[in-house]
Amino acid sequence: MHDLTENRSVLLKIFYPVAALVLVVGAWAFLVWFYEVPRYVMPSPSDVANHISEDWQTLVKGFGVTFLEFLLGFTLGAGTGFVFAVLMDMSRTVRGILYPILILSQAIPIIAISAALTIWLGFGLAPKLVIVALVVFFPVVVNVLDGLASVDKDVLNLVRSMGASKFSTFRHVKLPATYSPLFSALKLSATFSVTGAVIAEWTASTSGGIGAYLLQANSRLNTAGTFSAITFLAALGIVSFLLVVAVEYLLTPWKSGHKARRWSRSYWQE
Amino acid sequence: MEQAPKLALMGVSRTFGDLTALSSTELAVKPGEFISVVGPSGCGKSTMFNIIAGVLQPSTGKVLIDGKDVTNQSGHVGYMLQKDLLLPWRTVLDNIVLGAVLKGGASRAERDEGVALARRYGLGDFINHYPAALSGGMRQRVALMRTLAMHHDVMLLDEPFGALDSQTRLSMQQWLLSVWEKEKRTIVFVTHDIDEAIFLADRVVVMTPRPGRIHEIIDVPIERPRPVSSLTRPEFVALKQRILGTIYNNASPANEEAAPHA
């Protein structure tokens, strides 16, 4: 009985997004056909599908390029943000100095600095990584700082009375407390990061990423190409988001179940 | 003093700015003794508790365990609060062995001991559960097992059963007494509940506020083991009256205003 309802809820979890997708694509196809919209204004789903299959290799390669920019930049930004937050939590002086810089970094529009970054760092991967990292960096710092500050003072006293060193207090009490807010920040910024990668590719595009592909298709009024790129970018955003969700599922088992997972190290067996 | 005290406070006091949270305090607890501390809020119970636990520095005085100066040193006593303070990301077992984990990792033997504790006290089916899946009473039992697993001779309990319903509370009190009798630990038990204080303790420390201090220390001459029926014996009721009188006369605002004219 219990298994049955659980299976049903898993099926529904798959069914709803698929149904939503079918609905959107169906409406799109119908409207284009019904109003006889010219192809250069709005291609039909089948036009886009045709274009994708014709240009499959370039698109897949572009997907790989942009995905790599996202993955490296995202990891870089999240990692740096995490370290910043820990340093700021440890020292009031560091926090006092870094906070205004952080807010400044967030106040400058990314588009404004992307040109400068190209001048400094060239046309390669580096400026894209920096821009993607900048997108994730701020939310990660703010949320991780919140997580570190949210640890109950009584818990800190307790573990101190148990003889915990500063390091083991950090490792066993403070660090795990940052996971929830950290992943909230990562989920929010995963899709924005893809936007960041696209903006970076628009500024300087020798990489052949999806953003560069989009720009080219656009300038040639190749709407089927534009929509193919958009399709791939949407897929990229969803993949990025799901990746974060998967890592969260692996790292925070207490949020998704009552018991330790059977294969985990903390699961006790006779 | 025929016996060297297990735990001794010598002239311990603490001020916060102008406020004297605890004025100079002497207290000697014998090995294996069960001491209850009662008093209204602001009487310095928590301050004294935190100083003994080593997480708060006293303004003056020393804390001795087995004659050794442990003032402002943590890690010498087991410690439990009304809040269970379980770590949500650790399973029941991993919370029980937290003391060992914090000192570098729990060995197989320490984990086995944690499992034995969980089984003995009715949590055998919940060893791999996270705290969020447990009831308040179960969580509090895990917290007590965490304290037991640390093998300290002295255990400090600050209203550990304060958040439990009265049935659970009574059975937890009896369980605590049986553990204490078996393991010969020295226990300092802070509570608001005068019945609980008398029922559990060899001696009751009565504290009063403004400034926080020990007002008197009362022996509980009721033999052990104590059945629930001892709660209604005349000696018990007389002790309760005496403690209530002390606390009421010293804590009532009317009394405080009248004092200068007296």
Interface residues (C-beta under 8 A of the other chain):
Chain A: D152 D154 V155 N157 L158 V159 R160 S161 M162 G163 A164 S165 S168 T169 H172 V173 P176 Y179 T252 P253 W254 G257 H258 K259 A260 S266 Y267 W268
Chain B: N50 A53 G54 V55 S74 G75 V77 Y79 L81 K83 L85 L87 P88 W89 R90 T91 L93 D94 L98 G99 V101 L102 K103 G104 R111 V115 I127 N128 H129 Y130 A132 A133 M150
